[in-house]
Amino acid sequence: MLLTPKHIEFQDRVREFAQKEVAPLSAHLDKTGEFSLTLFKKLGESGLLGIPFPKEYGGAGLDTLSYAIAVEEISRVCGSTGIFVAAHISLGCSPIWIAGNEEQKQKWLIPLARGEKTGSFGLTEPNAGSDAAGTETTVKKVGNKYIINGAKRFITSGAIGEVITFTATHDKSKGSHGISAFVVEKGTPGYSAGKDEDKLGLRGSITSELIFEDCAIPCENLLGCEGEGFKVFMKTLDGGRISIGALALGIAQGALDAAIEFAKNSGQHKEQSIQGLIADMATRVAAARGLIYQASMLKDAGSPYTKEAAMAKFYAAEIGMWVCTQAVEICGIAGVTKKYNVERFIRDVKLTEIGEGTSEIQKIVIAREILGK
Ligand SMILES: Cc1cc2nc3c(=O)[nH]c(=O)nc-3n(C[C@H](O)[C@H](O)[C@H](O)COP(=O)(O)OP(=O)(O)OC[C@H]3O[C@@H](n4cnc5c(N)ncnc54)[C@H](O)[C@@H]3O)c2cc1C
């Protein structure tokens, strides 16, 4: 798919940023699980934390396609930084952009999009993963406050999130119609982050529990209307799937780059079987990119894109896993050491098959769009 000169120029700029600022840190972030405040600031200063939002709301005023390109380029060198950017934009900022009123956008979206604050998104719970409507975190309105009790888990940037959007139910018997979306700010009494997960991959991205114990938030922190939170979060996830697809694609491209480098260095590239494998890997990566660009362009055109976003995420994550597996095999023992980074890529890419809806759930979404509910 042909990119416009503007998109190519943007891609070159992000690629240069990723090579200069992100690549040198990627092994360290993976090893230590540290959050780099310096890198966060640089991402913000480069406009990479508010790419698809209008300039008047602190964003870069670019389109979804540019956003997907950026996540791919960053993830090509560091999946942990890729998911940080994707979660900040798609999960931290987007619910406020989608459902926030003007005052909420001024208060929260602008500092998030400028990269002055970190954002996160609490949907998943111990008993509500794929079945997100199973939310058990409760909300009760008392005077002009909402009182929240419950816990979220596996939340990207949870412990470092300063503006957190989350869901809670007024009445579990109403299912998804009983769920509302809210914002809580770090430091609010009764709100805290619990333990960080010790994950297989994307280890440089912090993933935490969020705990609400009689946490009182002002009524002004309701996003949209009461009972519409589930809809807001599902709309958020539609867009988020494009970015997780781009994350998987970037990791796959990084693994392909490494396999090509290894094959050339070792002379294996002269063997027909390796040539065939590299061709197969490159073709699948290109097909995933096509699906991601398609979903991005549909979103930018204001057309329905639920099915295409699910296809893009599903396919990119699946081929990502396959491409990284082949890359490890091509590199042999070098593939299971740190030398070519493929050992990190294969651990990182596995998580893209799970986050923002597993591959099974993507297939359900795709089939429902094709066959009807
Ligand atoms: C890296 C990463 C980052 C994440 N970040 C966030 C975040 O920022 N915020 C957040 O809220 N959550 C986040 N999550 C959580 C993620 O959204 C959930 O892990 C995901 O929705 C799956 O939920 P679960 O792990 O509870 O699996 P479960 O729902 O328990 O599923 C277990 C298995 O059963 C299968 N399954 C479940 N239901 C069905 C069905 N109906 N049909 C067929 N198969 C089914 C699933 O496919 C899966 O294989 C993150 C996860 C990862 C891996």
The ligand as a MOL file (V3000), in Angstrom:
LIG
                    3D

  0  0  0     0  0            999 V3000
M  V30 BEGIN CTAB
M  V30 COUNTS 53 58 0 0 0
M  V30 BEGIN ATOM
M  V30 1 C 0.5180 -7.1480 27.7300 0
M  V30 2 C -0.8730 -6.9900 28.2340 0
M  V30 3 C -1.3230 -5.7180 28.5640 0
M  V30 4 C -2.6200 -5.5520 29.0720 0
M  V30 5 N -3.0430 -4.2780 29.4070 0
M  V30 6 C -4.3000 -4.1050 29.8900 0
M  V30 7 C -4.7590 -2.7740 30.2510 0
M  V30 8 O -4.0330 -1.7890 30.1180 0
M  V30 9 N -6.0080 -2.6580 30.7460 0
M  V30 10 C -6.8450 -3.7180 30.9020 0
M  V30 11 O -7.9710 -3.5200 31.3520 0
M  V30 12 N -6.4350 -4.9890 30.5790 0
M  V30 13 C -5.1870 -5.1950 30.0860 0
M  V30 14 N -4.7510 -6.4660 29.7610 0
M  V30 15 C -5.6130 -7.6110 30.0370 0
M  V30 16 C -6.2070 -8.2300 28.7830 0
M  V30 17 O -7.1040 -7.3740 28.1710 0
M  V30 18 C -6.7990 -9.5760 29.1840 0
M  V30 19 O -5.7090 -10.3970 29.5410 0
M  V30 20 C -7.5660 -10.2300 28.0680 0
M  V30 21 O -8.7630 -9.5340 27.8380 0
M  V30 22 C -7.8690 -11.7020 28.3700 0
M  V30 23 O -8.4210 -11.8380 29.6220 0
M  V30 24 P -7.9030 -12.9880 30.6000 0
M  V30 25 O -6.4360 -12.8990 30.6180 0
M  V30 26 O -8.6320 -12.8380 31.8970 0
M  V30 27 O -8.2950 -14.3310 29.8980 0
M  V30 28 P -9.6560 -15.1750 30.0130 0
M  V30 29 O -10.8160 -14.3200 29.6530 0
M  V30 30 O -9.6700 -15.8520 31.3330 0
M  V30 31 O -9.4340 -16.2350 28.8700 0
M  V30 32 C -8.6260 -17.4080 29.0190 0
M  V30 33 C -8.6830 -18.1930 27.7250 0
M  V30 34 O -10.0310 -18.5420 27.4060 0
M  V30 35 C -10.3710 -18.0780 26.1080 0
M  V30 36 N -11.7650 -17.6160 26.0820 0
M  V30 37 C -12.3760 -16.8330 26.9950 0
M  V30 38 N -13.6560 -16.5850 26.6220 0
M  V30 39 C -13.8370 -17.2330 25.4490 0
M  V30 40 C -14.9500 -17.3800 24.5510 0
M  V30 41 N -16.1200 -16.7790 24.7950 0
M  V30 42 N -14.7670 -18.1240 23.4480 0
M  V30 43 C -13.5790 -18.7210 23.1630 0
M  V30 44 N -12.5070 -18.6380 23.9920 0
M  V30 45 C -12.6250 -17.9060 25.0940 0
M  V30 46 C -9.4300 -16.9190 25.8220 0
M  V30 47 O -9.2440 -16.7670 24.4310 0
M  V30 48 C -8.1650 -17.3950 26.5250 0
M  V30 49 O -7.4540 -18.2450 25.6720 0
M  V30 50 C -3.4750 -6.6760 29.2390 0
M  V30 51 C -3.0080 -7.9560 28.8820 0
M  V30 52 C -1.7360 -8.1060 28.3700 0
M  V30 53 C -1.2720 -9.4670 27.9930 0
M  V30 END ATOM
M  V30 BEGIN BOND
M  V30 1 1 1 2
M  V30 2 1 2 3
M  V30 3 2 2 52
M  V30 4 2 3 4
M  V30 5 1 4 5
M  V30 6 1 4 50
M  V30 7 2 5 6
M  V30 8 1 6 7
M  V30 9 1 6 13
M  V30 10 2 7 8
M  V30 11 1 7 9
M  V30 12 1 9 10
M  V30 13 2 10 11
M  V30 14 1 10 12
M  V30 15 2 12 13
M  V30 16 1 13 14
M  V30 17 1 14 15
M  V30 18 1 14 50
M  V30 19 1 15 16
M  V30 20 1 16 17
M  V30 21 1 16 18
M  V30 22 1 18 19
M  V30 23 1 18 20
M  V30 24 1 20 21
M  V30 25 1 20 22
M  V30 26 1 22 23
M  V30 27 1 23 24
M  V30 28 2 24 25
M  V30 29 1 24 26
M  V30 30 1 24 27
M  V30 31 1 27 28
M  V30 32 2 28 29
M  V30 33 1 28 30
M  V30 34 1 28 31
M  V30 35 1 31 32
M  V30 36 1 32 33
M  V30 37 1 33 34
M  V30 38 1 33 48
M  V30 39 1 34 35
M  V30 40 1 35 36
M  V30 41 1 35 46
M  V30 42 1 36 37
M  V30 43 1 36 45
M  V30 44 2 37 38
M  V30 45 1 38 39
M  V30 46 1 39 40
M  V30 47 2 39 45
M  V30 48 1 40 41
M  V30 49 2 40 42
M  V30 50 1 42 43
M  V30 51 2 43 44
M  V30 52 1 44 45
M  V30 53 1 46 47
M  V30 54 1 46 48
M  V30 55 1 48 49
M  V30 56 2 50 51
M  V30 57 1 51 52
M  V30 58 1 52 53
M  V30 END BOND
M  V30 END CTAB
M  END
